[in-house]
Amino acid sequence: MLVQASPLLDLLVPIILLILLINVMLAILIALHASRSGDMPGTWFGTITLLGAFGVAIYLFRQAGIIDKVVRVNTVFSRISTGIALMLTIMIYGAFQLFGVSQGLVTLPEIWPALSLALTLAPCLFLLGWIGASNRVGSLFSFLAAALGVYATWDLMYGDPDGFLVPGFTIIKWILFGLMTGGGLLALFNFFCMWFTPANSYKVRLAYRIKLKRQFKKHGKIVIGTAIACMALGSIAIVSQFPSMYRQSFTITPRDYHAKIAFWGRFEYDAYNTTERTELNQHNCTIIFYNTPDIRYASKRQEFIDNMTAWNTSYPNVSFIAAIPGITRINNTGDDMKDFLWGGFAWDGAVEGTIKYAKEYVFLAQANNLTNFKGINTDQESPSDKLATQYGIDIGPDRGRHDQAIDMYNDFFAWMDLHAPTMFLTSTMGNEPFLDMQDGDNDLHHVHMWNVLDVDGWHELAPMIYRCGYRGKKPYGGFDSLQAGIDVDGSIEVYNKLKYLNNSLHKVDGHNDRLGIYLGITNCSCYGRDVEQYEQDGTYLGKGYDELVKDALIAKHFGSRIITLFILDTVVEKGYSMGGVFDTWALNSSMISMHPSMVKMPPIISRYSWTPMLNS
């Protein structure tokens, strides 16, 4: 079999060889200089071959007689780095986790893997990295503390848009991050410097050993106790990362009601055959249509009217909700065709246009007696980069603009109450707004430019919980089997996100009547029709349809009155086939009903050991 070399590997090898060649040339020059001064030429040749310019710097510091001063200065910065790293990691892995427990978001056993890391890092890195920064072992631990700090905080730094809202916070954040990273690198540099300080000479080294023995006799019990404590805490931290340590299970009880099923799909009458239209009608389904016609054009207005009329005449039980796109103002000419860009996701910079054409759809349905048109949806996600690159629109967070969007939405909801009180207003989004409410503010609403819980009028809030996204070989994934928690997220993903939504709604409304969900993507990965699904311990879960029903029952446990499935029709995205419900499973009573008495499922144990047992 012919194996094609990686282009990256082809490029990497010459670069490494070039660096090594430069290092060897530098090493030869320094070794020649060292031989004339009788300063270990062989040692310097090996050191500079490995360390390159860093080795040259160490040699020059030694020759200038300032290497001790350099080590002392670097020790100060490495201690600063260790302190920052400890502060940030303990906040993230300890304080934030305990805050979640205090708010009832998670339980103590659930945060123990993170908390155990914080309990280990605090004493061990403090003792070894901060106090011991003036010796070689301490320098390595200072570098380790900085590396862990970078790892722990990277997601909070890279691509974080908070700076648009609070520039001063971002400046402070990057200063801390720079000090932590720079100090960590200096600690590593110190480790190599210390091998060449005067204190490391053979004569002084003997005296140093004698000093260490005296210190150990004096503080031996403390040293041994500290070492045992660090090893014990480290062992606990390591063991706590194994999922088998948390084989808890909890039970869900899907409520005894018939959930209404909705679909993200197309609105055209001819997009479905007679059998499909009949099934949709029989089960009183709702279609939230994403291919919303641009009704600024007369032909598109008529297309919408004709299709709604055809459905209403022959299949009156099928309801429709228009997903109004993010219709952003790009001009101020007085001509809507030139002033608004149709398409994209809803965001706080597009509220003016989104509301304007939501009202147009309501007028159009009322004027033509389209009683099957039931409401308005917004799919709130990030705005298109095209708005900035082609039209000069500011697509970053802006607090003033966001506050204006809140007022416009609340005015719109009041208008709907007056002119279309029976219509349904639903919004779709990610999970961030529901995390946002746990600390009592709306900062993530501003950052993500969404209007979710900071406005008053949505009748349903339905986050996209797409644990079964497309992946693998195009177009269908190429999977025969998958393991939850390893190959894909387990159903715990659905449970936890609905838990946050449920908690947020209770904080805001005092109840969760607005709780909804989008489950997807149908016929992808863990919802694949023919893909066998297993737990991490090898327990067979069924196939994709069984997983979809299980997740729908989790939604029923939280009381979701509407369960929206993504997607009704087959759509190819990025080369992957998102299998429509009809094409995947067909559509029948057992598919749509989702009643708990119709589904019997075994207990489920997830990778995280918190996935529910389905008690139907």
LOPATOR-671744 format. One record per residue (C-alpha): z, y, x; residue in one letter. Coordinates in nm, 2 decimals, always signed. Last residue first. Example, Ala and Ser with C-alpha at 12.3 -4.5 7.8 and 13.67 -1.06 7.14 Angstrom:
! LOPATOR-671744
- c3_c2_c1_vogu
- +0.71_-0.11_+1.37_S $
- +0.78_-0.45_+1.23_A $
//
This chain:
! LOPATOR-671744
- c3_c2_c1_vogu
- +3.21_+0.49_-4.10_S $
- +3.43_+0.51_-3.80_N $
- +3.20_+0.59_-3.51_L $
- +3.40_+0.56_-3.19_M $
- +3.37_+0.89_-3.03_P $
- +3.26_+0.97_-2.67_T $
- +3.57_+1.05_-2.46_W $
- +3.54_+0.79_-2.19_S $
- +3.33_+1.02_-1.97_Y $
- +3.07_+0.76_-1.91_R $
- +3.08_+0.68_-2.28_S $
- +3.26_+0.41_-2.48_I $
- +3.11_+0.37_-2.83_I $
- +3.27_+0.15_-3.10_P $
- +3.00_-0.04_-3.29_P $
- +2.78_+0.11_-3.56_M $
- +2.74_+0.05_-3.93_K $
- +2.51_+0.30_-4.10_V $
- +2.43_+0.33_-4.47_M $
- +2.79_+0.41_-4.57_S $
- +2.78_+0.71_-4.35_P $
- +2.49_+0.88_-4.53_H $
- +2.22_+0.99_-4.30_M $
- +1.97_+1.00_-4.59_S $
- +1.66_+1.08_-4.40_I $
- +1.58_+0.78_-4.19_M $
- +1.72_+0.52_-4.43_S $
- +1.51_+0.68_-4.71_S $
- +1.19_+0.68_-4.52_N $
- +0.99_+0.88_-4.27_L $
- +0.76_+0.73_-4.01_A $
- +0.95_+0.64_-3.69_W $
- +0.76_+0.81_-3.41_T $
- +0.45_+0.96_-3.56_D $
- +0.64_+1.08_-3.87_F $
- +0.93_+1.22_-3.67_V $
- +0.70_+1.40_-3.42_G $
- +0.70_+1.28_-3.06_G $
- +0.75_+1.55_-2.80_M $
- +0.47_+1.44_-2.57_S $
- +0.52_+1.56_-2.21_Y $
- +0.24_+1.75_-2.02_G $
- +0.44_+2.07_-2.00_K $
- +0.47_+2.06_-2.38_E $
- +0.27_+1.83_-2.61_V $
- +0.36_+1.86_-2.97_V $
- +0.40_+1.58_-3.23_T $
- +0.50_+1.71_-3.57_D $
- +0.85_+1.71_-3.73_L $
- +1.05_+1.81_-3.41_I $
- +1.34_+1.88_-3.36_F $
- +1.57_+1.76_-3.63_L $
- +1.78_+1.99_-3.84_T $
- +2.10_+1.85_-3.99_I $
- +2.22_+2.07_-4.28_I $
- +2.57_+2.05_-4.43_R $
- +2.73_+2.02_-4.08_S $
- +3.09_+1.91_-4.16_G $
- +3.23_+1.84_-3.81_F $
- +3.22_+1.46_-3.87_H $
- +2.87_+1.51_-4.02_K $
- +2.75_+1.64_-3.68_A $
- +2.89_+1.33_-3.52_I $
- +2.71_+1.12_-3.78_L $
- +2.39_+1.30_-3.68_A $
- +2.46_+1.20_-3.32_D $
- +2.49_+0.84_-3.42_K $
- +2.17_+0.85_-3.63_V $
- +1.98_+0.99_-3.33_L $
- +2.12_+0.72_-3.10_E $
- +2.02_+0.45_-3.35_D $
- +1.67_+0.59_-3.37_Y $
- +1.64_+0.59_-2.99_G $
- +1.73_+0.22_-2.95_K $
- +2.05_+0.02_-2.98_G $
- +2.38_+0.09_-2.81_L $
- +2.40_-0.21_-2.57_Y $
- +2.73_-0.20_-2.37_T $
- +2.64_-0.21_-2.00_G $
- +2.95_-0.03_-1.87_D $
- +2.76_+0.29_-1.84_Q $
- +2.65_+0.27_-2.20_E $
- +2.31_+0.13_-2.28_Y $
- +2.01_+0.25_-2.47_Q $
- +1.68_+0.05_-2.51_E $
- +1.37_+0.27_-2.53_V $
- +1.12_+0.18_-2.80_D $
- +1.16_+0.48_-3.03_R $
- +1.28_+0.72_-2.76_G $
- +1.58_+0.93_-2.87_Y $
- +1.75_+0.87_-2.54_C $
- +1.44_+0.98_-2.34_S $
- +1.20_+1.16_-2.59_C $
- +1.10_+1.02_-2.92_N $
- +1.26_+1.32_-3.11_T $
- +1.39_+1.60_-2.89_I $
- +1.63_+1.66_-3.03_G $
- +1.91_+1.76_-3.27_L $
- +1.94_+2.11_-3.40_Y $
- +2.28_+2.18_-3.55_I $
- +2.47_+2.36_-3.82_G $
- +2.82_+2.51_-3.88_L $
- +2.83_+2.80_-4.12_R $
- +3.11_+2.66_-4.34_D $
- +3.33_+2.63_-4.03_N $
- +3.65_+2.80_-4.16_H $
- +3.87_+3.10_-4.07_G $
- +3.56_+3.31_-4.02_D $
- +3.58_+3.43_-3.66_V $
- +3.84_+3.20_-3.49_K $
- +3.74_+2.90_-3.72_H $
- +3.38_+2.97_-3.64_L $
- +3.46_+2.96_-3.27_S $
- +3.65_+2.63_-3.28_N $
- +3.37_+2.46_-3.48_N $
- +3.11_+2.59_-3.24_L $
- +3.31_+2.47_-2.94_Y $
- +3.37_+2.13_-3.10_K $
- +3.00_+2.11_-3.18_L $
- +2.92_+2.15_-2.81_K $
- +3.18_+1.89_-2.72_N $
- +3.06_+1.63_-2.97_Y $
- +2.69_+1.66_-2.90_V $
- +2.74_+1.64_-2.52_E $
- +2.99_+1.35_-2.58_I $
- +2.68_+1.17_-2.72_S $
- +2.59_+1.09_-2.36_G $
- +2.38_+1.30_-2.13_D $
- +2.08_+1.11_-1.98_V $
- +2.02_+0.88_-1.69_D $
- +2.38_+0.84_-1.59_I $
- +2.60_+0.95_-1.88_G $
- +2.42_+0.73_-2.13_A $
- +2.22_+0.46_-1.96_Q $
- +1.85_+0.43_-2.02_L $
- +1.60_+0.15_-2.09_S $
- +1.23_+0.09_-2.08_D $
- +1.14_+0.44_-1.97_F $
- +0.79_+0.56_-1.90_G $
- +0.87_+0.92_-2.00_G $
- +0.60_+0.96_-2.27_Y $
- +0.34_+1.20_-2.12_P $
- +0.42_+1.21_-1.83_K $
- +0.65_+1.00_-1.63_K $
- +1.02_+1.08_-1.63_G $
- +1.17_+1.36_-1.84_R $
- +1.17_+1.50_-2.19_Y $
- +1.50_+1.61_-2.35_G $
- +1.75_+1.38_-2.52_C $
- +2.06_+1.60_-2.50_R $
- +1.89_+1.86_-2.71_Y $
- +2.18_+2.04_-2.87_I $
- +2.00_+2.35_-3.00_M $
- +2.27_+2.55_-3.17_P $
- +2.27_+2.60_-3.55_A $
- +2.45_+2.90_-3.69_L $
- +2.40_+2.90_-4.07_E $
- +2.46_+3.17_-4.33_H $
- +2.40_+3.45_-4.08_W $
- +2.53_+3.78_-4.20_G $
- +2.81_+3.94_-4.00_D $
- +2.70_+4.02_-3.65_V $
- +2.89_+3.96_-3.32_D $
- +2.88_+3.58_-3.38_L $
- +2.51_+3.55_-3.31_V $
- +2.32_+3.85_-3.19_N $
- +2.16_+3.74_-2.86_W $
- +2.09_+3.94_-2.54_M $
- +2.21_+3.67_-2.30_H $
- +2.45_+3.91_-2.12_V $
- +2.55_+4.10_-2.43_H $
- +2.64_+3.78_-2.63_H $
- +2.80_+3.65_-2.31_L $
- +3.04_+3.96_-2.32_D $
- +3.15_+3.90_-2.68_N $
- +3.53_+3.89_-2.64_D $
- +3.82_+3.67_-2.74_G $
- +3.83_+3.42_-2.46_D $
- +3.70_+3.13_-2.66_Q $
- +3.44_+3.34_-2.83_M $
- +3.20_+3.33_-2.54_D $
- +3.19_+2.95_-2.54_L $
- +3.04_+2.97_-2.88_F $
- +2.79_+3.24_-2.78_P $
- +2.68_+3.02_-2.48_E $
- +2.57_+2.71_-2.68_N $
- +2.20_+2.79_-2.70_G $
- +2.04_+2.95_-3.01_M $
- +1.91_+2.90_-3.36_T $
- +1.97_+3.14_-3.65_S $
- +1.98_+3.09_-4.02_T $
- +1.95_+3.33_-4.32_L $
- +1.90_+3.16_-4.66_F $
- +1.76_+3.35_-4.95_M $
- +1.95_+3.38_-5.28_T $
- +2.05_+3.74_-5.23_P $
- +1.70_+3.87_-5.18_A $
- +1.70_+4.25_-5.25_H $
- +2.07_+4.35_-5.23_L $
- +2.22_+4.08_-5.01_D $
- +1.90_+4.10_-4.80_M $
- +1.95_+4.47_-4.74_W $
- +2.31_+4.42_-4.64_A $
- +2.20_+4.15_-4.39_F $
- +1.93_+4.40_-4.26_F $
- +2.19_+4.67_-4.21_D $
- +2.41_+4.42_-4.02_N $
- +2.11_+4.33_-3.80_Y $
- +2.03_+4.69_-3.72_M $
- +2.39_+4.77_-3.63_D $
- +2.42_+4.47_-3.40_I $
- +2.08_+4.56_-3.24_A $
- +2.21_+4.91_-3.17_Q $
- +2.51_+4.76_-2.99_D $
- +2.27_+4.55_-2.79_H $
- +2.06_+4.85_-2.69_R $
- +2.37_+5.03_-2.57_G $
- +2.50_+4.73_-2.37_R $
- +2.17_+4.66_-2.19_D $
- +2.09_+4.32_-2.06_P $
- +1.76_+4.29_-1.87_G $
- +1.43_+4.28_-2.04_I $
- +1.33_+4.64_-1.97_D $
- +0.98_+4.67_-2.11_I $
- +0.71_+4.77_-1.86_G $
- +0.42_+4.63_-2.07_Y $
- +0.26_+4.37_-1.84_Q $
- +0.53_+4.27_-1.60_T $
- +0.83_+4.35_-1.81_A $
- +0.72_+4.21_-2.15_L $
- +0.53_+3.93_-1.96_K $
- +0.87_+3.80_-1.84_D $
- +0.92_+3.66_-2.19_S $
- +1.25_+3.73_-2.36_P $
- +1.53_+3.47_-2.33_S $
- +1.64_+3.27_-2.64_E $
- +1.73_+3.34_-3.00_Q $
- +1.52_+3.14_-3.25_D $
- +1.55_+3.35_-3.56_T $
- +1.52_+3.20_-3.91_N $
- +1.45_+3.35_-4.25_I $
- +1.47_+3.22_-4.60_G $
- +1.38_+3.00_-4.90_K $
- +1.01_+3.00_-4.95_F $
- +0.97_+2.73_-5.22_N $
- +0.98_+3.00_-5.49_T $
- +0.66_+3.15_-5.38_L $
- +0.63_+3.39_-5.68_N $
- +0.35_+3.59_-5.51_N $
- +0.53_+3.92_-5.49_A $
- +0.86_+3.75_-5.40_Q $
- +0.71_+3.55_-5.11_A $
- +0.52_+3.85_-4.97_L $
- +0.82_+4.09_-5.00_F $
- +1.04_+3.83_-4.82_V $
- +0.78_+3.78_-4.55_Y $
- +0.75_+4.16_-4.50_E $
- +1.13_+4.18_-4.48_K $
- +1.13_+3.93_-4.19_A $
- +0.85_+4.14_-4.05_Y $
- +1.06_+4.46_-4.01_K $
- +1.37_+4.26_-3.90_I $
- +1.19_+4.09_-3.61_T $
- +1.02_+4.42_-3.51_G $
- +1.34_+4.62_-3.49_E $
- +1.54_+4.32_-3.34_V $
- +1.30_+4.28_-3.04_A $
- +1.53_+4.42_-2.77_G $
- +1.82_+4.21_-2.89_D $
- +1.64_+3.88_-2.85_W $
- +1.42_+3.67_-3.07_A $
- +1.18_+3.44_-2.88_F $
- +0.81_+3.49_-2.81_G $
- +0.54_+3.62_-3.04_G $
- +0.39_+3.93_-3.18_W $
- +0.37_+4.24_-2.96_L $
- +0.44_+4.55_-3.17_F $
- +0.30_+4.91_-3.14_D $
- -0.07_+4.84_-3.12_K $
- -0.11_+4.64_-3.45_M $
- +0.17_+4.84_-3.60_D $
- -0.02_+5.17_-3.56_D $
- +0.21_+5.47_-3.54_G $
- +0.13_+5.51_-3.18_T $
- +0.48_+5.43_-3.04_N $
- +0.41_+5.14_-2.80_N $
- +0.56_+4.81_-2.68_I $
- +0.79_+4.72_-2.97_R $
- +0.89_+4.36_-2.95_T $
- +0.83_+4.10_-3.22_I $
- +1.07_+3.82_-3.12_G $
- +0.95_+3.55_-3.35_P $
- +1.04_+3.51_-3.72_I $
- +1.11_+3.14_-3.79_A $
- +1.00_+3.13_-4.15_A $
- +1.20_+2.89_-4.38_I $
- +1.03_+2.65_-4.61_F $
- +1.14_+2.42_-4.89_S $
- +0.99_+2.09_-5.01_V $
- +1.10_+2.01_-5.36_N $
- +0.80_+2.17_-5.52_P $
- +0.55_+1.92_-5.38_Y $
- +0.22_+1.96_-5.58_S $
- +0.23_+2.32_-5.69_T $
- +0.48_+2.46_-5.45_N $
- +0.30_+2.30_-5.15_W $
- -0.03_+2.44_-5.25_A $
- +0.12_+2.78_-5.32_T $
- +0.29_+2.79_-4.98_M $
- -0.04_+2.70_-4.82_N $
- -0.24_+2.97_-5.00_D $
- +0.02_+3.24_-4.95_I $
- +0.05_+3.18_-4.58_F $
- -0.33_+3.17_-4.53_E $
- -0.36_+3.49_-4.73_Q $
- -0.12_+3.67_-4.51_R $
- -0.30_+3.54_-4.21_K $
- -0.64_+3.66_-4.34_S $
- -0.49_+4.01_-4.41_A $
- -0.37_+4.04_-4.05_Y $
- -0.03_+4.20_-4.00_R $
- +0.09_+3.87_-4.14_I $
- +0.10_+3.71_-3.79_D $
- +0.14_+3.36_-3.92_P $
- +0.46_+3.17_-3.82_T $
- +0.38_+2.86_-3.61_N $
- +0.75_+2.78_-3.59_Y $
- +0.81_+2.66_-3.94_F $
- +1.16_+2.57_-4.05_I $
- +1.07_+2.28_-4.28_I $
- +1.33_+2.19_-4.55_T $
- +1.35_+1.84_-4.70_C $
- +1.42_+1.76_-5.07_N $
- +1.41_+1.39_-5.00_H $
- +1.13_+1.30_-5.23_Q $
- +0.93_+1.60_-5.13_N $
- +0.93_+1.52_-4.76_L $
- +0.84_+1.16_-4.84_E $
- +0.56_+1.27_-5.07_T $
- +0.42_+1.51_-4.81_R $
- +0.42_+1.23_-4.55_E $
- +0.24_+0.99_-4.78_T $
- -0.02_+1.25_-4.88_T $
- -0.10_+1.34_-4.52_N $
- +0.06_+1.62_-4.33_Y $
- -0.09_+1.92_-4.14_A $
- -0.30_+1.98_-4.45_D $
- -0.03_+2.18_-4.62_Y $
- +0.03_+2.40_-4.32_E $
- +0.39_+2.50_-4.25_F $
- +0.44_+2.34_-3.91_R $
- +0.76_+2.19_-3.78_G $
- +1.13_+2.22_-3.70_W $
- +1.28_+1.99_-3.96_F $
- +1.56_+1.99_-4.21_A $
- +1.78_+1.72_-4.35_I $
- +2.05_+1.79_-4.61_K $
- +2.37_+1.59_-4.55_A $
- +2.48_+1.37_-4.83_H $
- +2.86_+1.38_-4.85_Y $
- +3.14_+1.16_-4.74_D $
- +3.25_+1.31_-4.41_R $
- +3.17_+1.13_-4.09_P $
- +3.50_+1.01_-3.94_T $
- +3.51_+1.04_-3.57_I $
- +3.74_+0.84_-3.35_T $
- +3.86_+0.91_-3.00_F $
- +3.84_+0.69_-2.69_S $
- +4.02_+0.71_-2.37_Q $
- +3.88_+0.53_-2.07_R $
- +3.97_+0.80_-1.83_Y $
- +4.02_+0.63_-1.50_M $
- +3.69_+0.44_-1.54_S $
- +3.52_+0.78_-1.50_P $
- +3.60_+0.79_-1.13_F $
- +3.67_+1.15_-1.02_Q $
- +4.05_+1.10_-1.05_S $
- +4.05_+0.85_-0.77_V $
- +3.93_+1.11_-0.52_I $
- +4.18_+1.37_-0.64_A $
- +4.46_+1.12_-0.64_I $
- +4.37_+1.01_-0.28_S $
- +4.36_+1.38_-0.17_G $
- +4.70_+1.45_-0.33_L $
- +4.85_+1.14_-0.15_A $
- +4.69_+1.23_+0.18_M $
- +4.81_+1.59_+0.15_C $
- +5.16_+1.48_+0.06_A $
- +5.17_+1.23_+0.34_I $
- +5.05_+1.49_+0.59_A $
- +5.30_+1.74_+0.47_T $
- +5.59_+1.49_+0.50_G $
- +5.48_+1.39_+0.85_I $
- +5.46_+1.76_+0.96_V $
- +5.79_+1.85_+0.79_I $
- +5.96_+1.55_+0.94_K $
- +5.82_+1.63_+1.29_G $
- +5.93_+2.00_+1.30_H $
- +6.15_+2.01_+1.61_K $
- +6.03_+1.68_+1.77_K $
- +5.67_+1.78_+1.68_F $
- +5.71_+2.13_+1.84_Q $
- +5.84_+1.97_+2.16_R $
- +5.55_+1.73_+2.17_K $
- +5.30_+2.01_+2.10_L $
- +5.44_+2.21_+2.39_K $
- +5.40_+1.92_+2.63_I $
- +5.04_+1.88_+2.51_R $
- +4.98_+2.25_+2.57_Y $
- +5.12_+2.22_+2.93_A $
- +4.87_+1.94_+3.00_L $
- +4.58_+2.14_+2.85_R $
- +4.67_+2.44_+3.07_V $
- +4.58_+2.25_+3.38_K $
- +4.27_+2.08_+3.24_Y $
- +4.13_+2.40_+3.10_S $
- +4.12_+2.44_+2.72_N $
- +4.36_+2.75_+2.72_A $
- +4.09_+2.93_+2.93_P $
- +3.86_+2.91_+2.63_T $
- +3.55_+2.68_+2.64_F $
- +3.63_+2.42_+2.38_W $
- +3.77_+2.70_+2.16_M $
- +3.43_+2.85_+2.13_C $
- +3.29_+2.55_+1.95_F $
- +3.55_+2.56_+1.67_F $
- +3.52_+2.94_+1.66_N $
- +3.16_+2.91_+1.56_F $
- +3.26_+2.69_+1.27_L $
- +3.53_+2.95_+1.17_A $
- +3.27_+3.22_+1.21_L $
- +3.04_+3.03_+0.97_L $
- +3.33_+3.02_+0.72_G $
- +3.41_+3.39_+0.76_G $
- +3.05_+3.48_+0.69_G $
- +3.04_+3.27_+0.37_T $
- +3.37_+3.39_+0.24_M $
- +3.31_+3.75_+0.34_L $
- +2.97_+3.74_+0.18_G $
- +3.10_+3.58_-0.15_F $
- +3.38_+3.84_-0.17_L $
- +3.13_+4.12_-0.11_I $
- +2.89_+3.97_-0.36_W $
- +3.16_+3.96_-0.63_K $
- +3.27_+4.31_-0.56_I $
- +2.92_+4.44_-0.59_I $
- +2.86_+4.23_-0.91_T $
- +3.18_+4.37_-1.07_F $
- +3.07_+4.73_-0.99_G $
- +2.73_+4.67_-1.15_P $
- +2.90_+4.57_-1.49_V $
- +2.63_+4.51_-1.75_L $
- +2.32_+4.45_-1.55_F $
- +2.54_+4.28_-1.29_G $
- +2.63_+4.01_-1.54_D $
- +2.28_+3.85_-1.50_P $
- +2.39_+3.56_-1.28_D $
- +2.08_+3.42_-1.10_G $
- +2.29_+3.28_-0.82_Y $
- +2.65_+3.39_-0.81_M $
- +2.85_+3.21_-1.08_L $
- +2.65_+2.89_-1.02_D $
- +2.73_+2.91_-0.65_W $
- +3.11_+2.95_-0.70_T $
- +3.23_+2.60_-0.64_A $
- +2.98_+2.51_-0.37_Y $
- +3.04_+2.84_-0.19_V $
- +3.41_+2.78_-0.20_G $
- +3.38_+2.42_-0.09_L $
- +3.18_+2.54_+0.22_A $
- +3.44_+2.81_+0.28_A $
- +3.72_+2.57_+0.27_A $
- +3.53_+2.33_+0.50_L $
- +3.48_+2.60_+0.75_F $
- +3.85_+2.68_+0.75_S $
- +3.91_+2.31_+0.78_F $
- +3.70_+2.30_+1.09_L $
- +3.88_+2.60_+1.24_S $
- +4.21_+2.44_+1.16_G $
- +4.12_+2.13_+1.36_V $
- +4.01_+2.35_+1.65_R $
- +4.32_+2.58_+1.66_N $
- +4.39_+2.93_+1.55_S $
- +4.30_+2.86_+1.19_A $
- +4.60_+2.63_+1.15_G $
- +4.78_+2.84_+0.89_I $
- +4.47_+2.91_+0.69_W $
- +4.27_+2.59_+0.72_G $
- +4.52_+2.32_+0.77_L $
- +4.81_+2.45_+0.56_L $
- +4.61_+2.64_+0.31_F $
- +4.34_+2.38_+0.29_L $
- +4.59_+2.11_+0.22_C $
- +4.82_+2.30_-0.01_P $
- +4.56_+2.45_-0.25_A $
- +4.27_+2.21_-0.21_L $
- +4.46_+1.91_-0.35_T $
- +4.61_+2.08_-0.66_L $
- +4.27_+2.24_-0.73_A $
- +4.09_+1.90_-0.70_L $
- +4.35_+1.74_-0.93_S $
- +4.28_+2.01_-1.18_L $
- +3.91_+1.94_-1.19_A $
- +3.95_+1.56_-1.25_P $
- +4.25_+1.64_-1.48_W $
- +4.06_+1.86_-1.72_I $
- +4.00_+1.59_-1.99_E $
- +4.35_+1.44_-1.94_P $
- +4.50_+1.79_-2.02_L $
- +4.31_+1.83_-2.34_T $
- +4.02_+2.06_-2.41_V $
- +3.94_+2.36_-2.62_L $
- +4.30_+2.40_-2.76_G $
- +4.33_+2.75_-2.63_Q $
- +4.61_+2.66_-2.39_S $
- +4.40_+2.37_-2.26_V $
- +4.10_+2.60_-2.19_G $
- +4.33_+2.84_-2.01_F $
- +4.45_+2.54_-1.80_L $
- +4.09_+2.48_-1.70_Q $
- +4.03_+2.84_-1.61_F $
- +4.34_+2.85_-1.39_A $
- +4.27_+2.53_-1.20_G $
- +3.92_+2.44_-1.11_Y $
- +3.77_+2.79_-1.14_I $
- +4.07_+3.00_-1.04_M $
- +4.18_+2.75_-0.78_I $
- +3.83_+2.75_-0.63_T $
- +3.81_+3.13_-0.63_L $
- +4.15_+3.19_-0.47_M $
- +4.12_+2.91_-0.22_L $
- +3.78_+3.03_-0.11_A $
- +3.90_+3.39_-0.08_I $
- +4.20_+3.29_+0.14_G $
- +3.98_+3.06_+0.35_T $
- +3.74_+3.34_+0.42_S $
- +4.01_+3.59_+0.51_I $
- +4.16_+3.32_+0.74_R $
- +3.81_+3.28_+0.90_S $
- +3.79_+3.65_+0.95_F $
- +4.12_+3.67_+1.13_V $
- +4.03_+3.36_+1.34_T $
- +3.70_+3.52_+1.44_N $
- +3.89_+3.82_+1.59_V $
- +4.12_+3.59_+1.78_R $
- +3.83_+3.37_+1.91_V $
- +3.63_+3.67_+2.02_V $
- +3.94_+3.80_+2.21_K $
- +3.98_+3.47_+2.39_D $
- +3.60_+3.47_+2.47_I $
- +3.63_+3.81_+2.63_I $
- +3.59_+3.72_+3.00_G $
- +3.23_+3.84_+3.02_A $
- +3.12_+3.50_+3.14_Q $
- +3.30_+3.33_+2.86_R $
- +3.14_+3.56_+2.60_F $
- +2.80_+3.50_+2.76_L $
- +2.85_+3.12_+2.74_Y $
- +2.96_+3.13_+2.38_I $
- +2.66_+3.35_+2.29_A $
- +2.42_+3.10_+2.47_V $
- +2.58_+2.82_+2.27_G $
- +2.51_+3.00_+1.94_F $
- +2.15_+3.07_+2.05_A $
- +2.09_+2.69_+2.08_G $
- +2.37_+2.48_+1.96_L $
- +2.26_+2.13_+2.06_L $
- +2.05_+2.21_+2.38_T $
- +2.30_+2.49_+2.44_I $
- +2.59_+2.25_+2.46_T $
- +2.41_+1.98_+2.66_G $
- +2.30_+2.23_+2.93_F $
- +2.63_+2.40_+2.93_W $
- +2.82_+2.08_+3.01_T $
- +2.57_+2.00_+3.29_G $
- +2.61_+2.35_+3.44_P $
- +2.99_+2.32_+3.45_M $
- +3.08_+2.68_+3.58_D $
- +3.01_+2.68_+3.95_G $
- +2.88_+3.03_+3.95_S $
- +2.53_+2.94_+4.08_R $
- +2.53_+2.62_+3.87_S $
- +2.61_+2.83_+3.56_A $
- +2.29_+3.04_+3.61_H $
- +2.08_+2.73_+3.65_L $
- +2.25_+2.57_+3.34_A $
- +2.18_+2.89_+3.14_I $
- +1.81_+2.88_+3.22_L $
- +1.78_+2.51_+3.16_I $
- +1.97_+2.54_+2.83_A $
- +1.74_+2.82_+2.71_L $
- +1.43_+2.60_+2.77_M $
- +1.60_+2.31_+2.60_V $
- +1.69_+2.52_+2.30_N $
- +1.33_+2.65_+2.27_I $
- +1.20_+2.29_+2.28_L $
- +1.46_+2.18_+2.02_L $
- +1.35_+2.47_+1.79_I $
- +0.99_+2.37_+1.83_L $
- +1.06_+2.00_+1.76_L $
- +1.25_+2.09_+1.45_I $
- +0.97_+2.31_+1.33_I $
- +0.71_+2.05_+1.40_P $
- +0.91_+1.79_+1.20_V $
- +0.97_+2.02_+0.90_L $
- +0.60_+2.09_+0.82_L $
- +0.49_+1.73_+0.79_D $
- +0.81_+1.65_+0.60_L $
- +0.73_+1.93_+0.35_L $
- +0.37_+1.80_+0.31_P $
- +0.52_+1.45_+0.23_S $
- +0.32_+1.17_+0.38_A $
- +0.11_+0.95_+0.15_Q $
- +0.20_+0.58_+0.15_V $
- -0.09_+0.34_+0.14_L $
- +0.00_+0.00_+0.00_M $
//
